[in-house]
């Protein structure tokens, strides 16, 4: 509702402004709350008592070596896996007890492509919208808007099998947003893309986060990606979070301009034999 400020008494206006200043000093409401989360696969502890929170509208990254527990954490937060112990809330809903509500609140771009290559770009979005029960009158306008956002309007009627890798990733991001989620999970969103396309995807992610107020959680092996996009990063190693801070603070703490140096500082610089763990997970 629009308010005509001219008819508001000065006393009420000052009170409202004072209240607004107080609110600005409060921390953002958490979009994600993870408390003492544990996940076992047989006798292997994949997630080892981790806790963290992500504020509404924040861009947050989980970084770690292969097998560290990043994807397992994302799978729990997106209700694809059940935690062994601990608690996780996404958009205020318990991932173990309120799965449907969580799923209505999130969008996901998986590490592996999940598009139907035999459908056009528009048809992929239409199918996903129908799965979420979005009415046709709303669906058409929303699809048009999302295709414009990811610059695929001219390719809307093209079969996805004829899309480039970058175009597919952009379409997957659009698909993940079709139901207007509060939280968007991105698992290695630019894996295998060339530098120019990767930077283009970064720009889209940044725009979604800052202009559309979508909370974003991403995993990546590209340190420059996390540095460019994220307000905070958590480095996870052997199932534990070893540090959680902004990229700027971490680089300052370790007197470096490279997030790669920070990552190696916490995880080491040796190649680990994780084949057996990956088979289990």
Buried (B, 14 or more C-beta within 10 A) or exposed (E): EEEEEEEEEEEEEEEEEEEEEEEEEEEEEBBBBBEEBBBBBEEEBBBBBBBBBBBBBBBBBBBBBEBBBBBBBBBBBBBBBEBBEBBBBBBBBBBBEBBEBBBBBBBBBBBEBBBBEEBBBBBBBBBBBEEEEBEEEEBBEBBBEBBEBBEBBEBBEBBBEEBEBBBBBBBBBBBBBBBBBBBBBBBBBBBEBEEEBBBBBBEBBBEBBEEEEBBBBBBBBBBBBBBBBBBBBBBBBBBBBBBBBEBEEBBEEBEBEEBEBBBBBBBEEEEBEBEEBEEEB
